[in-house]
Amino acid sequence: MKRRDIEALRERVGCAAVLEKASFAIDIKESTRRAIKFRRGGEIIIVTHEGRGWFDPLSDAKGDVFGLVEHLDHVGFCEGAERVADLVGFTITEPEWQSLEPDGGYDLSLPDRWQARRRPWPGSSTWRYLNGERCLPSPLLRTAIKGGLLREGPHGSIWAAHTDKTGVVTGWEARGPQYRGFSSGGRKVLFRLGSVTASRLAVTEAAIDAMSLAAIEGMREGTLYLSTGGGWSPATQAALWDLASRQDARLVAATDANAQGDLFAERLRAIAEDAGSDWSRLRPHEEDWNETLKIREKEMRERRERGVPHSRRPRQGRLRPAEPALDPTGRDAGGRQGVMEN
């Protein structure tokens, strides 16, 4: 096949066509216009570059449409190119996208877009989403708002700031009842909640998970709660290494309890080893920290309704009660998957 034929196929066949033909389905809730997530069972492929590029978040695999066919079908380039050619004219089902950027937002610079949005306040749609639907406690929300970390996004969504080590906002995670994405034109570094001089660095995959873990632990003293925004950019890796290389630093992989979370935890282990810091794995009872928090709040509410006495929630700055003893598999005496920090 000549080079011009290869380039023509690359232009005519997108990665989405390959994935739909292979029975992958679009996860609209966790997709953005620039990064569309496809799932097939436990497999995940993210399509980027307007459908011309892709990567596997559970491995280092990435490439163009030809590389995608090779990756999925385990064939060589020549056979893969023939399969791509068979998809010329294949019609895919396009998702409907709704931008959550403010009208005219792209006419403003990134800092101006951030400053143009109001901070959440009790009773606002964003506050109700975080406090009501996500069960984040009011004292913690006030701490995050006072630190300049949150903004009211459109349609009841929340903007959670990513900053560099000087505190400059580089972008923001956008989360809402039906939306998940990152600011257009922004750059993922880290969401940071807590003392910037803290030695314990708890790394999660989303800002809401970072805040949920902080709520569960009662804003543990000496802890900086971090989020990578579900990505792993060079800027994020450099920022984590910079934090982990500080004296007495301890990197805590508080990522999700699933395959992607385990992969991210191993990457954090590698950073810790390279930076010469301690490392540990902290797992949520449920798949992520917000689900764990919501279930805990539900159980506490049910206990109150039944009139069953319960201990007070730890106040800000207090350590949470000790976890029950765990066996080597991370389960407590009742057989429930627990939190293990080692």
Secondary structure, 3 states (H helix, E strand, C coil): CCHHHHHHHHHHCCHHHHHHHCCCEECHHHCCCCCEEEEECCEEEEEEHHHCEEECCCCCCEECHHHHHHHHHCCCHHHHHHHHHCCCCCCCCCCCCCCCCCCCHHHCCHHHHHHCCCCCCCCCHHHHHHHHHCCCCHHHHHHHHHCCCEEECHHHCEEEEEECCCCCEEEEEEEECCEEEECCCCCCCEEEEECCCCCEEEEECCHHHHHHHHHHHCCCCCEEEEECCCCCCHHHHHHHHHHHCCCCCEEEECCCCCHHHHHHHHHHHHHHHHHCCEEEECCCCCCCHHHHHHHHHHHHHHHHHHCCCCCCCCCCCCCCCCCCCCCCCCECCCCCECCCCC
